[in-house]
Amino acid sequence: MAGSARTRPPFFRLTVGAGAVLVADAIFLGVLGTRTGRPSLIWIAALSLAGAGLLFWLWRLHRRRWATLSEARLAVQDEVRALAELVKRQEPS
């Protein structure tokens, strides 16, 4: 099972897609609220933009944790391989 510490965490495309939808929604509602003079739409746009910012901030935290776990997993795999080599050398033929 070959892996690298630089693999993408699961749901990468889903997260990027959700963030893009939130940003596009914020832009659309902001423009619509400005043109129609409805401050409620502008507030909803601001909340949508804040949600997108929160989503990407949480994604960055998740990505860092995923990298840490991937590195730990690779270290454990290396240790298991080393122990398997040691056991093979210790077995009487």
CNS distance restraints for C-alpha pairs under 8 A (distance, minus, plus):
assign (resid   3 and name CA) (resid   7 and name CA) 7.51 0.50 0.50
assign (resid   3 and name CA) (resid  74 and name CA) 7.62 0.50 0.50
assign (resid   4 and name CA) (resid  70 and name CA) 7.42 0.50 0.50
assign (resid   4 and name CA) (resid  71 and name CA) 7.98 0.50 0.50
assign (resid   4 and name CA) (resid  74 and name CA) 7.60 0.50 0.50
assign (resid   5 and name CA) (resid  67 and name CA) 6.01 0.50 0.50
assign (resid   5 and name CA) (resid  70 and name CA) 5.18 0.50 0.50
assign (resid   5 and name CA) (resid  71 and name CA) 5.37 0.50 0.50
assign (resid   5 and name CA) (resid  74 and name CA) 7.47 0.50 0.50
assign (resid   6 and name CA) (resid  67 and name CA) 6.82 0.50 0.50
assign (resid   6 and name CA) (resid  70 and name CA) 7.98 0.50 0.50
assign (resid   7 and name CA) (resid  67 and name CA) 7.79 0.50 0.50
assign (resid   7 and name CA) (resid  70 and name CA) 7.96 0.50 0.50
assign (resid   8 and name CA) (resid  12 and name CA) 6.83 0.50 0.50
assign (resid   8 and name CA) (resid  63 and name CA) 7.75 0.50 0.50
assign (resid   9 and name CA) (resid  63 and name CA) 6.38 0.50 0.50
assign (resid   9 and name CA) (resid  66 and name CA) 6.18 0.50 0.50
assign (resid  11 and name CA) (resid  15 and name CA) 6.10 0.50 0.50
assign (resid  12 and name CA) (resid  16 and name CA) 6.28 0.50 0.50
assign (resid  13 and name CA) (resid  17 and name CA) 5.94 0.50 0.50
assign (resid  14 and name CA) (resid  18 and name CA) 6.05 0.50 0.50
assign (resid  15 and name CA) (resid  19 and name CA) 6.12 0.50 0.50
assign (resid  15 and name CA) (resid  55 and name CA) 7.82 0.50 0.50
assign (resid  15 and name CA) (resid  59 and name CA) 7.67 0.50 0.50
assign (resid  16 and name CA) (resid  20 and name CA) 6.08 0.50 0.50
assign (resid  17 and name CA) (resid  21 and name CA) 6.17 0.50 0.50
assign (resid  18 and name CA) (resid  22 and name CA) 6.22 0.50 0.50
assign (resid  19 and name CA) (resid  23 and name CA) 6.19 0.50 0.50
assign (resid  19 and name CA) (resid  52 and name CA) 5.18 0.50 0.50
assign (resid  19 and name CA) (resid  55 and name CA) 6.72 0.50 0.50
assign (resid  19 and name CA) (resid  56 and name CA) 7.06 0.50 0.50
assign (resid  20 and name CA) (resid  24 and name CA) 6.02 0.50 0.50
assign (resid  20 and name CA) (resid  52 and name CA) 7.83 0.50 0.50
assign (resid  21 and name CA) (resid  25 and name CA) 5.91 0.50 0.50
assign (resid  22 and name CA) (resid  26 and name CA) 6.07 0.50 0.50
assign (resid  22 and name CA) (resid  48 and name CA) 5.68 0.50 0.50
assign (resid  22 and name CA) (resid  49 and name CA) 6.46 0.50 0.50
assign (resid  22 and name CA) (resid  51 and name CA) 7.19 0.50 0.50
assign (resid  22 and name CA) (resid  52 and name CA) 5.54 0.50 0.50
assign (resid  23 and name CA) (resid  27 and name CA) 6.24 0.50 0.50
assign (resid  23 and name CA) (resid  48 and name CA) 6.96 0.50 0.50
assign (resid  23 and name CA) (resid  49 and name CA) 5.73 0.50 0.50
assign (resid  23 and name CA) (resid  52 and name CA) 6.20 0.50 0.50
assign (resid  24 and name CA) (resid  28 and name CA) 6.10 0.50 0.50
assign (resid  25 and name CA) (resid  29 and name CA) 5.96 0.50 0.50
assign (resid  25 and name CA) (resid  45 and name CA) 6.98 0.50 0.50
assign (resid  25 and name CA) (resid  48 and name CA) 6.95 0.50 0.50
assign (resid  26 and name CA) (resid  30 and name CA) 5.85 0.50 0.50
assign (resid  26 and name CA) (resid  44 and name CA) 7.51 0.50 0.50
assign (resid  26 and name CA) (resid  45 and name CA) 4.14 0.50 0.50
assign (resid  26 and name CA) (resid  46 and name CA) 6.56 0.50 0.50
assign (resid  26 and name CA) (resid  47 and name CA) 7.86 0.50 0.50
assign (resid  26 and name CA) (resid  48 and name CA) 5.30 0.50 0.50
assign (resid  26 and name CA) (resid  49 and name CA) 5.42 0.50 0.50
assign (resid  27 and name CA) (resid  31 and name CA) 6.15 0.50 0.50
assign (resid  27 and name CA) (resid  45 and name CA) 6.86 0.50 0.50
assign (resid  28 and name CA) (resid  32 and name CA) 6.07 0.50 0.50
assign (resid  28 and name CA) (resid  45 and name CA) 7.81 0.50 0.50
assign (resid  29 and name CA) (resid  33 and name CA) 5.79 0.50 0.50
assign (resid  29 and name CA) (resid  41 and name CA) 5.77 0.50 0.50
assign (resid  29 and name CA) (resid  42 and name CA) 6.42 0.50 0.50
assign (resid  29 and name CA) (resid  44 and name CA) 7.25 0.50 0.50
assign (resid  29 and name CA) (resid  45 and name CA) 5.24 0.50 0.50
assign (resid  30 and name CA) (resid  34 and name CA) 6.07 0.50 0.50
assign (resid  30 and name CA) (resid  41 and name CA) 6.54 0.50 0.50
assign (resid  30 and name CA) (resid  42 and name CA) 4.95 0.50 0.50
assign (resid  30 and name CA) (resid  45 and name CA) 5.27 0.50 0.50
assign (resid  30 and name CA) (resid  46 and name CA) 7.64 0.50 0.50
assign (resid  31 and name CA) (resid  35 and name CA) 6.12 0.50 0.50
assign (resid  32 and name CA) (resid  36 and name CA) 6.06 0.50 0.50
assign (resid  32 and name CA) (resid  41 and name CA) 7.27 0.50 0.50
assign (resid  33 and name CA) (resid  37 and name CA) 5.59 0.50 0.50
assign (resid  33 and name CA) (resid  38 and name CA) 4.86 0.50 0.50
assign (resid  33 and name CA) (resid  39 and name CA) 6.16 0.50 0.50
assign (resid  33 and name CA) (resid  40 and name CA) 7.34 0.50 0.50
assign (resid  33 and name CA) (resid  41 and name CA) 4.78 0.50 0.50
assign (resid  33 and name CA) (resid  42 and name CA) 5.16 0.50 0.50
assign (resid  34 and name CA) (resid  38 and name CA) 6.72 0.50 0.50
assign (resid  34 and name CA) (resid  39 and name CA) 7.59 0.50 0.50
assign (resid  34 and name CA) (resid  42 and name CA) 6.99 0.50 0.50
assign (resid  38 and name CA) (resid  42 and name CA) 6.92 0.50 0.50
assign (resid  39 and name CA) (resid  43 and name CA) 6.24 0.50 0.50
assign (resid  40 and name CA) (resid  44 and name CA) 6.23 0.50 0.50
assign (resid  41 and name CA) (resid  45 and name CA) 6.07 0.50 0.50
assign (resid  42 and name CA) (resid  46 and name CA) 6.16 0.50 0.50
assign (resid  43 and name CA) (resid  47 and name CA) 6.19 0.50 0.50
assign (resid  44 and name CA) (resid  48 and name CA) 6.08 0.50 0.50
assign (resid  45 and name CA) (resid  49 and name CA) 6.13 0.50 0.50
assign (resid  46 and name CA) (resid  50 and name CA) 6.09 0.50 0.50
assign (resid  47 and name CA) (resid  51 and name CA) 6.03 0.50 0.50
assign (resid  48 and name CA) (resid  52 and name CA) 6.26 0.50 0.50
assign (resid  49 and name CA) (resid  53 and name CA) 6.24 0.50 0.50
assign (resid  50 and name CA) (resid  54 and name CA) 6.10 0.50 0.50
assign (resid  51 and name CA) (resid  55 and name CA) 6.01 0.50 0.50
assign (resid  52 and name CA) (resid  56 and name CA) 6.26 0.50 0.50
assign (resid  53 and name CA) (resid  57 and name CA) 6.11 0.50 0.50
assign (resid  54 and name CA) (resid  58 and name CA) 6.06 0.50 0.50
assign (resid  55 and name CA) (resid  59 and name CA) 6.07 0.50 0.50
assign (resid  56 and name CA) (resid  60 and name CA) 6.21 0.50 0.50
assign (resid  57 and name CA) (resid  61 and name CA) 6.57 0.50 0.50
assign (resid  58 and name CA) (resid  62 and name CA) 6.16 0.50 0.50
assign (resid  59 and name CA) (resid  63 and name CA) 5.99 0.50 0.50
assign (resid  60 and name CA) (resid  64 and name CA) 6.29 0.50 0.50
assign (resid  61 and name CA) (resid  65 and name CA) 6.34 0.50 0.50
assign (resid  62 and name CA) (resid  66 and name CA) 6.02 0.50 0.50
assign (resid  63 and name CA) (resid  67 and name CA) 6.18 0.50 0.50
assign (resid  64 and name CA) (resid  68 and name CA) 6.33 0.50 0.50
assign (resid  65 and name CA) (resid  69 and name CA) 6.19 0.50 0.50
assign (resid  66 and name CA) (resid  70 and name CA) 6.05 0.50 0.50
assign (resid  67 and name CA) (resid  71 and name CA) 6.17 0.50 0.50
assign (resid  68 and name CA) (resid  72 and name CA) 6.23 0.50 0.50
assign (resid  69 and name CA) (resid  73 and name CA) 6.03 0.50 0.50
assign (resid  70 and name CA) (resid  74 and name CA) 6.20 0.50 0.50
assign (resid  71 and name CA) (resid  75 and name CA) 6.18 0.50 0.50
assign (resid  72 and name CA) (resid  76 and name CA) 6.21 0.50 0.50
assign (resid  73 and name CA) (resid  77 and name CA) 6.21 0.50 0.50
assign (resid  74 and name CA) (resid  78 and name CA) 6.18 0.50 0.50
assign (resid  75 and name CA) (resid  79 and name CA) 6.21 0.50 0.50
assign (resid  76 and name CA) (resid  80 and name CA) 6.14 0.50 0.50
assign (resid  77 and name CA) (resid  81 and name CA) 6.21 0.50 0.50
assign (resid  78 and name CA) (resid  82 and name CA) 6.21 0.50 0.50
assign (resid  79 and name CA) (resid  83 and name CA) 6.16 0.50 0.50
assign (resid  80 and name CA) (resid  84 and name CA) 6.07 0.50 0.50
assign (resid  81 and name CA) (resid  85 and name CA) 6.21 0.50 0.50
assign (resid  82 and name CA) (resid  86 and name CA) 6.24 0.50 0.50
assign (resid  83 and name CA) (resid  87 and name CA) 6.15 0.50 0.50
assign (resid  84 and name CA) (resid  88 and name CA) 6.18 0.50 0.50
assign (resid  85 and name CA) (resid  89 and name CA) 6.26 0.50 0.50
assign (resid  86 and name CA) (resid  90 and name CA) 6.23 0.50 0.50
assign (resid  87 and name CA) (resid  91 and name CA) 6.23 0.50 0.50
